[in-house]
Amino acid sequence: MEYASFEDFQQLDIRVGTIVHAEPFLGANKPAYKLTIDLGALGKRTSSAQITALYALNDLINRQVLVVANFPTKRIAGFKSEVLVLGVVNSEKEVVLLKPESAVPNGSVVR
């Protein structure tokens, strides 16, 4: 394992946002959703997420998630993915989304 410095961590802008729209990502190579996430003062951002194994579209709406907000925009099958939604991989190799323990304002910064 390579260690990161505290300064490396401080360069990441990790925020809380609420998923306000989700739809199937039909053009993706692997099953995925297109998400729109409300980040408060930062506005709404889009993301592609391979989370179809554990989450139905209806279960995602109004769910708070953690995102890295300051990665460069990435084009995935023509779709603009502006933030990286954070999750962990379980023993079945499925992504489990990270979320705050209780509701917090959209755009809240992880420290």
C-alpha positions in Angstrom: 0.0 0.0 0.0 1.2 3.5 -0.9 0.6 6.2 1.7 -1.0 9.5 0.8 -0.2 12.6 2.7 -2.7 14.7 4.5 -2.1 17.4 1.8 -3.1 14.8 -0.8 -6.4 14.3 1.1 -7.0 18.0 1.4 -6.9 18.3 -2.4 -10.0 16.2 -2.8 -13.3 18.0 -2.6 -15.6 15.4 -1.1 -19.2 16.6 -0.8 -22.6 15.3 0.1 -25.3 15.5 -2.5 -28.8 14.2 -3.1 -29.7 12.2 -6.2 -32.6 14.0 -7.9 -32.7 12.1 -11.1 -31.7 8.6 -12.2 -32.1 6.7 -15.5 -30.6 3.6 -17.2 -27.4 4.3 -19.0 -28.2 2.3 -22.2 -24.9 3.1 -24.0 -22.6 2.0 -21.2 -20.4 -1.1 -21.6 -21.4 -2.4 -18.2 -24.8 -2.0 -16.5 -25.0 1.5 -15.1 -27.2 4.5 -14.3 -27.0 8.1 -15.3 -27.4 10.2 -12.1 -28.1 13.9 -11.5 -26.9 14.9 -8.0 -27.8 18.2 -6.2 -24.7 19.6 -4.6 -26.3 22.7 -3.1 -24.4 25.9 -3.9 -22.3 23.9 -6.5 -25.4 23.2 -8.5 -26.5 19.9 -10.1 -23.8 17.6 -11.4 -24.1 14.4 -13.4 -22.4 11.0 -12.9 -22.3 7.5 -14.3 -22.5 4.8 -11.7 -22.3 1.0 -12.0 -24.7 0.4 -9.1 -27.5 -1.5 -10.8 -27.0 -4.8 -8.9 -28.1 -3.3 -5.5 -30.1 -0.3 -6.4 -33.4 0.2 -8.3 -33.9 3.6 -9.9 -36.8 4.5 -7.6 -34.6 3.7 -4.5 -32.0 6.3 -5.6 -34.2 9.4 -5.8 -33.7 11.6 -2.7 -30.8 9.4 -1.5 -27.8 11.3 -0.2 -24.4 10.2 -1.4 -20.8 11.2 -1.1 -19.0 12.4 -4.2 -15.6 13.7 -5.3 -16.6 17.0 -6.8 -13.2 18.2 -8.2 -12.1 15.4 -10.5 -12.0 16.4 -14.2 -15.1 15.7 -16.2 -15.0 12.4 -18.0 -16.9 11.3 -21.1 -18.3 7.8 -20.8 -20.0 6.6 -24.0 -20.8 10.2 -24.9 -22.2 11.0 -21.4 -20.6 13.8 -19.3 -19.7 12.4 -15.9 -18.8 15.4 -13.7 -18.4 13.8 -10.2 -17.3 10.5 -8.8 -19.9 8.8 -6.6 -18.2 7.0 -3.7 -18.9 3.4 -2.7 -17.3 0.2 -1.4 -17.2 -3.2 -3.1 -18.8 -6.0 -1.1 -17.9 -9.7 -1.2 -20.1 -10.2 -4.2 -18.2 -7.4 -6.1 -21.2 -5.1 -6.0 -20.9 -1.4 -5.2 -22.5 -0.2 -1.9 -23.0 3.5 -1.9 -21.5 5.6 0.9 -23.8 8.1 2.7 -23.9 10.3 5.8 -25.4 8.7 8.9 -28.0 11.4 9.1 -29.3 14.1 6.6 -27.0 17.1 6.1 -27.3 20.0 3.7 -26.4 19.3 0.1 -22.9 20.5 -0.7 -21.6 19.8 2.9 -17.9 19.1 2.8 -16.3 15.9 4.2 -13.5 16.8 6.6 
